[in-house]
Structure formats: structure tokens, C-alpha cells
Amino acid sequence: MAATPADELQHPDILALRHMFGKNRWLIRIRWIYPLFIMAFFLAYHFLARRSLISFQEALLVFLLPVIVNFIFILDLRKNEKLGDRLPDPNKLLRTVSLQLDFDLVALAMTVFFSGALNSPIIAMFIVYIMISTFLVDYHKAFRNTLKAIFLLLGIALLQNREIFFSSQQIMGMLAFDFMFIFAYFVSGYLSKNLHRNEELLHDLLQQTRELSISDGLTGLYNQMHFFKLLDLETKKSQRYDLNFSLIIFDVDHFKNFNDSNGHLRGSETLKDIAVVMKNKFRSTDLLAKYGGDEFVIILPQTDKVGAYLAAERLRESVEKRVFPGAETQPQKKITISIGLASYPEHGLTDEEILNHADKSLYFAKESGRNRTIMYNDNIEKEIEEFS
């Protein structure tokens, strides 16, 4: 009856969150590689050219800065992953990705400036940054990152030149780099746009598939298998946070007689109509499921036995007052339901106990005359024996 973590991870929204976590991890891994590559490049340049491209202090700065910030992002990521029952905000994770990319752009600009500005041999790393940016965030936001790279390049040129006017060679050099930046954006942005579209299609497909796998085909309510998972999760949540919840179970009185008199097609339509009544009478936070042939169950989070009883009675009265086609063939000339309910923790401390006690209450409701709501109590089994 217990729900496994693998079952819950099949939810498309959780898969999307995992994808966002993955993007953050990719950037963190890249940032480990980046300072190592830069240091290896500078050392190789020093060894081959017999001169330093960057001073020791500047090299240490551009090496330690991404390393230190990487630890900060790792701590933030682990904090988001340990939220327990609360899911992290996807927009916050996306902002974290954007923040990382902004930091990487600044760190790269500093490295380029220290290693020769417009003459730096690693200025082409801006193109790598733009391509990574378009793949990890929305391509519209990546365009802003591309513009940031262009303005940073202009700022580097101003700091290098220290004059308002540039030579024609400098202007052509900057235009050439700007053209390559924009070209890199459009190429990677085109691919990224299609990848994002495919991700959205996959998300929608997974959502539809999941809804089909957890829903009852006739009524659109949750099916029995998913109900067991929801009941297990609700019990664990109530145990953890010291909350209460209630469980309602009911079935249609004399439903076999209704089917025999009106046919199974009419019976199915009646069950669908009852599901509509349920949806209208319960909160959006209540969990509605079809339990068996003509049996239904409802989990009412953070609801005590009194609130559950009142909700059950509203449902019973609504069904009794509703005009169902074919109801004239029933013993009371109308469709009625019998309801049993039990509440956590008063009537049980496990999901099995709550379900079992609610089921016994339903049995007693039917044995004692039908069309009524019975709340579980410790004497109900003796009362059942007296009726049997």
C-alpha cells in the first residue's frame, strides 16, 4: 500500500524540477572545469612563450573566484533539495541558473581583461559562454546574456584604450567579435528553441499519461491504486506534522437491483453523475477516488470527525435529492448512498486501520437500514454482530 519514491517522481512537475536541478549541477560541473582549464592554459602559454600572459595575483583571483562561488551555489542547491514535503519554486531554480550565468560572464570578462583585453587569446570563450547560456535558460533570456557579453567587450576595450575614440582596427576587431557572438547565439538559440519545444511537448505527454494512469476511466476520479498511495502519503504527513484527517467510504444502495432493472449502461451513467456530485460538494484539497464497482472513497486532509460527518451528510442529502433517470425502480424510488467514516488519529494510527474502520462503519450503515452516515466507534463491531 505504501507509495515508493519512484512512484512520486513520475509526476511531470517533479521531473521538470529534477531537470532544473540538473541544469544547476551542469553549471557547477562546468565551473570546476573552467578554472582548471584557465590555469592550465596560462601555464602552457608561459612555458611555450617564455613569458607570462597574466600576473600571479590576477591568475589566483580568476582561479579562486569561481571555486569559492561554486561552493556557495552547491550549498544553495543542497538547501533546495532538502525541503522535505515542500517542493522548491521552479522560478527560483531558474533564477539561480541565471545568476550563475551572470557570475560566469563577469568572471570571464575579468579573465579576458587581465590576459590582454581585446588581444587576449581566450576571448573566444565568450562564444562558449553564449552557447552554454542558450541551452541552459530560455533563449529569449540568453539573448540578453549575449547583449551583456557585447557590452562587457566594449567595456574591456574602453579600459584597454583609456580613450573615447577607437582606431579603425579596434572597431573592426570589436565588430568581428560582436558578429561572432550574435552568430553563436542564433545558431545555438535555434537549436535551444526546438529543444525547449520538445521538452514542453514531453511534459504535456507525461502529464496526460500520468492522468490516465491514476484516474478511473469512467468517473475521472482517482483510481483505487492511486488512492492507496494518497492514503499512505496523507497518513505519513499527518504523523509527521501532528495533523488529523478523515476518510469517507460509501456505496450506492441496492445498486445491483438498479443495474438489473435499468441495464449496466444506465448504471455507469449514474456512477458518473454521483462523481459529479462529489466534485461539487468537496473542497479542491479533498482527494476523491473510485474504490470499487459502486464504492467511492474521499480523503479529507486536516479534517476532524465532526467536519467529516457534516461533509458526508451534505453528500448523502445531495445524492438523495438528485433526480437520477431510472431511480423509480429502486426500493425507495430514489438513489441513496450509505456512508462510513473514520478519522486519524482518533480511530486509527495507520492507513490500514483507518480504512478498515471506515469500511466497518459502511458495513454497519448498510446493515442498520442504509441511506445514512455512520462514524466509527469502539462498539461498532458488537453492534454489527447484533444485526448479523
C-alpha positions in Angstrom: 0.0 0.0 0.0 3.0 2.3 0.6 4.0 4.7 -2.2 7.5 4.5 -3.3 9.7 7.5 -4.1 9.9 6.2 -7.7 6.1 6.4 -8.0 6.1 10.1 -6.9 8.9 11.1 -9.2 6.8 10.2 -12.2 4.9 13.4 -11.7 5.8 15.7 -14.7 6.2 18.7 -12.4 8.7 16.8 -10.3 10.5 15.6 -13.4 10.7 19.3 -14.5 12.2 20.2 -11.1 14.7 17.4 -11.5 15.6 18.9 -14.9 16.1 22.3 -13.3 18.3 20.8 -10.6 20.3 19.1 -13.4 20.9 22.4 -15.1 22.3 23.9 -11.9 24.5 20.8 -11.5 25.8 21.1 -15.1 26.8 24.7 -14.5 28.6 23.7 -11.2 30.5 20.9 -13.0 31.5 23.3 -15.8 32.7 25.8 -13.3 35.0 23.2 -11.8 36.5 22.6 -15.2 36.7 26.3 -16.1 39.4 27.5 -13.6 41.4 24.3 -14.2 41.4 25.0 -17.9 42.3 28.6 -17.4 45.2 27.8 -15.2 46.4 25.0 -17.5 46.2 27.4 -20.4 48.1 30.2 -18.7 50.8 27.7 -17.5 51.1 26.2 -21.0 51.3 29.7 -22.5 54.1 30.7 -20.0 56.0 27.5 -20.8 55.8 27.9 -24.6 56.0 31.7 -25.0 58.6 32.1 -22.2 56.5 34.9 -20.8 53.5 35.3 -18.5 50.2 36.2 -20.0 48.8 37.2 -16.6 50.3 38.1 -13.2 50.3 35.6 -10.4 47.9 37.7 -8.3 45.4 38.0 -11.1 45.7 34.4 -12.0 45.0 33.4 -8.4 41.9 35.7 -8.4 40.4 34.3 -11.6 41.1 30.8 -10.3 39.7 31.2 -6.7 36.7 33.3 -7.6 34.7 30.6 -9.5 35.9 28.0 -6.9 34.6 30.0 -4.0 31.3 30.9 -5.7 30.8 27.3 -6.7 30.7 26.2 -3.1 28.1 28.9 -2.4 25.9 27.5 -5.3 26.4 24.0 -4.1 25.2 24.9 -0.6 22.2 26.7 -2.1 21.3 23.7 -4.3 21.5 21.2 -1.4 19.3 23.5 0.6 16.7 23.4 -2.1 16.9 19.6 -2.4 16.3 19.2 1.4 12.9 20.9 1.6 11.1 17.7 2.6 7.5 17.7 1.6 7.7 21.3 0.2 8.8 21.4 -3.5 11.2 24.2 -4.4 10.0 27.0 -6.6 10.9 26.3 -10.2 11.2 30.1 -10.9 13.8 30.3 -8.0 15.8 27.5 -9.6 15.7 29.2 -12.9 16.8 32.5 -11.3 19.7 30.5 -9.7 20.7 29.3 -13.2 20.6 32.9 -14.5 22.6 34.2 -11.5 25.2 31.6 -12.1 25.4 32.6 -15.8 25.7 36.3 -14.9 28.5 35.5 -12.5 30.3 33.3 -15.1 30.1 36.2 -17.6 31.7 38.6 -15.1 34.4 36.1 -14.2 35.2 35.5 -17.9 35.3 39.3 -18.6 37.8 39.7 -15.8 39.9 36.9 -17.1 39.9 38.3 -20.6 40.8 41.8 -19.4 43.7 40.6 -17.2 45.1 38.5 -20.0 45.3 41.1 -22.7 41.8 42.6 -23.2 41.0 42.6 -26.9 44.3 40.9 -27.6 43.5 38.1 -25.1 43.8 34.6 -26.7 40.9 33.4 -24.6 38.4 36.0 -25.8 36.8 33.2 -27.9 35.5 31.8 -24.5 32.7 34.4 -24.8 31.3 32.3 -27.7 31.3 29.2 -25.5 29.5 31.1 -22.7 26.8 32.2 -25.2 26.2 28.7 -26.4 26.0 27.3 -22.8 23.6 30.2 -21.9 21.2 29.5 -24.7 21.0 25.8 -23.9 20.5 26.3 -20.1 18.0 29.1 -20.0 15.2 30.4 -22.2 16.6 31.6 -25.5 15.0 35.0 -25.0 16.9 35.4 -21.8 20.0 34.1 -23.5 19.8 37.0 -26.0 20.1 39.4 -23.1 23.1 37.5 -21.9 24.6 37.9 -25.4 24.0 41.6 -25.3 25.7 41.7 -21.9 28.7 40.0 -23.4 28.8 42.6 -26.2 28.7 45.5 -23.7 31.3 43.8 -21.5 33.5 43.5 -24.5 33.0 47.3 -25.2 33.8 48.0 -21.6 37.0 45.9 -21.8 38.0 47.9 -24.9 37.4 51.2 -23.2 39.5 50.1 -20.2 42.3 49.0 -22.5 42.2 52.0 -24.8 41.6 54.6 -22.0 40.4 57.0 -24.7 37.0 57.9 -26.1 37.9 57.2 -29.7 39.0 53.8 -31.1 41.2 53.1 -34.0 39.6 51.6 -37.1 41.4 48.4 -36.4 40.0 48.2 -32.9 36.5 49.0 -34.2 36.7 46.2 -36.8 38.0 43.8 -34.2 35.1 44.5 -31.9 32.6 44.3 -34.7 34.1 41.0 -35.8 33.8 39.6 -32.2 30.2 41.0 -31.9 29.3 39.3 -35.2 30.6 36.0 -33.9 28.7 36.4 -30.6 25.4 37.1 -32.4 26.0 34.3 -34.9 26.8 31.9 -32.0 23.6 33.0 -30.3 21.4 32.4 -33.3 22.8 29.0 -34.1 22.6 27.7 -30.5 19.4 29.6 -29.9 17.7 27.9 -32.9 18.7 24.5 -31.5 17.7 25.5 -28.0 14.3 26.8 -29.1 13.5 23.4 -30.7 14.8 21.5 -27.7 12.7 23.6 -25.3 9.6 23.0 -27.5 10.3 19.2 -27.4 10.7 19.5 -23.6 7.3 21.2 -23.3 5.7 18.5 -25.6 7.3 15.8 -23.5 6.0 17.4 -20.3 2.4 17.6 -21.7 2.6 14.0 -22.8 3.9 12.8 -19.4 1.1 14.8 -17.8 -1.6 13.2 -19.9 -0.1 9.7 -19.4 0.1 10.2 -15.7 -3.5 11.4 -15.5 -4.6 8.3 -17.4 -2.6 6.0 -15.1 -4.0 7.4 -11.9 -7.6 8.1 -13.0 -10.7 6.0 -13.2 -11.7 5.8 -16.8 -15.5 6.1 -16.0 -15.7 8.9 -13.5 -12.4 10.8 -13.9 -11.7 10.4 -10.1 -8.5 8.8 -8.8 -8.4 5.1 -9.2 -8.0 2.6 -6.4 -4.3 2.1 -6.9 -3.6 5.8 -6.6 -5.9 6.1 -3.7 -3.8 3.7 -1.7 -0.7 5.8 -2.4 -2.6 9.0 -1.5 -3.8 7.5 1.8 -0.3 6.3 2.7 1.1 9.8 2.0 -1.6 11.5 3.9 -1.1 9.2 6.9 2.7 9.9 6.9 2.2 13.6 6.6 -0.3 13.6 9.5 2.0 11.6 11.6 5.0 13.8 10.8 3.2 17.2 11.4 0.7 16.0 14.1 -2.3 16.7 11.8 -5.7 15.0 11.6 -7.5 13.7 8.5 -10.7 11.8 7.8 -11.7 9.1 5.4 -15.1 8.6 3.9 -16.2 5.5 2.1 -19.6 4.9 0.6 -21.5 2.9 -2.0 -24.8 3.1 -3.8 -27.7 1.3 -2.0 -29.3 -1.6 -3.9 -27.1 -0.9 -6.9 -27.3 -4.4 -8.2 -31.1 -4.0 -8.4 -30.6 -0.7 -10.3 -28.3 -2.4 -12.8 -30.7 -5.4 -13.2 -33.6 -3.1 -13.8 -32.0 -0.4 -16.0 -29.0 -2.1 -17.5 -25.3 -1.6 -16.9 -25.0 1.4 -19.3 -27.6 3.3 -17.2 -25.7 2.2 -14.1 -22.4 3.6 -15.4 -24.1 6.9 -16.2 -25.4 7.0 -12.6 -21.9 6.5 -11.2 -20.6 9.3 -13.4 -23.4 11.6 -12.1 -22.5 10.7 -8.5 -18.9 11.6 -9.2 -20.1 15.0 -10.4 -22.0 15.5 -7.2 -18.8 14.6 -5.2 -16.7 17.1 -7.1 -19.3 19.8 -6.4 -19.6 19.1 -2.7 -16.0 18.7 -1.7 -13.0 21.1 -1.5 -10.3 21.1 -4.1 -7.9 19.8 -1.5 -10.0 16.8 -0.8 -9.0 13.6 -2.6 -11.8 11.8 -4.4 -11.4 8.2 -5.7 -13.5 5.3 -7.1 -12.7 2.4 -4.8 -14.6 -0.5 -6.4 -17.6 -1.3 -8.6 -20.1 1.2 -6.9 -17.8 2.2 -4.0 -16.2 5.6 -3.6 -13.7 7.0 -1.1 -12.7 10.5 -0.1 -9.7 11.6 1.9 -10.3 14.9 3.8 -6.9 16.4 4.8 -6.8 18.3 8.1 -10.4 17.5 8.9 -11.7 16.0 12.2 -14.6 13.6 12.6 -17.1 16.4 13.1 -16.2 18.2 9.9 -16.1 14.9 8.0 -19.5 13.9 9.3 -21.0 17.2 8.2 -19.4 16.8 4.8 -20.6 13.2 4.5 -24.2 14.3 5.3 -24.1 17.0 2.7 -23.1 14.5 0.1 -25.7 11.9 1.2 -28.5 14.5 1.1 -27.4 15.8 -2.2 -27.5 12.4 -3.8 -30.9 11.6 -2.2 -32.4 14.8 -3.6 -31.0 14.5 -7.1 -33.2 13.0 -9.7 -31.5 10.1 -11.5 -33.0 8.5 -14.6 -34.2 5.0 -13.7 -34.3 5.7 -9.9 -38.0 4.8 -9.8 -37.0 1.1 -9.9 -35.3 1.4 -6.6 -37.0 0.3 -3.3 -37.2 3.9 -2.1 -37.9 5.3 -5.6 -34.7 7.2 -5.5 -30.9 6.7 -5.5 -29.4 6.7 -2.0 -25.9 6.0 -0.6 -24.6 4.5 2.7 -21.6 6.1 4.2 -18.9 5.1 6.7 -16.2 7.3 8.1 -13.1 7.2 10.3 -10.7 9.8 11.4 -7.0 9.9 12.2 -5.7 9.6 14.9 -8.9 9.0 17.0 -10.0 5.9 15.0 -6.6 4.5 14.0 -2.9 5.3 13.7 -2.1 3.6 10.4 -3.7 3.8 6.9 -4.8 0.2 7.2 -6.6 0.8 10.5 -8.3 4.0 9.2 -9.5 2.2 6.0 -10.6 -0.9 7.9 -12.6 1.1 10.5 -14.2 3.3 7.8 -15.2 0.1 5.9 -16.7 -1.4 9.1 -18.7 1.8 9.5 -20.0 1.5 6.0 -21.0 -2.1 6.6 -22.9 -1.1 9.7 -24.6 1.7 7.8 -25.9 -0.8 5.3 -26.9 -3.4 7.9 -28.8 -0.8 10.0 -31.0 0.4 7.2 -29.0 2.2 4.5 -29.1 5.8 3.4 -27.2 7.0 6.5 -23.8 8.1 7.7 -22.1 6.1 10.4 -19.0 7.2 12.2 -16.7 4.6 13.6 -16.7 3.8 17.3 -15.2 1.2 19.6 -18.6 -0.6 20.0 -19.4 -0.9 16.3 -18.2 -4.5 15.9 -20.6 -5.6 18.7 -23.4 -3.6 17.1 -22.6 -5.4 13.8 -22.8 -8.8 15.5 -26.2 -7.9 16.9 -27.6 -7.1 13.4 -26.0 -10.2 11.8 
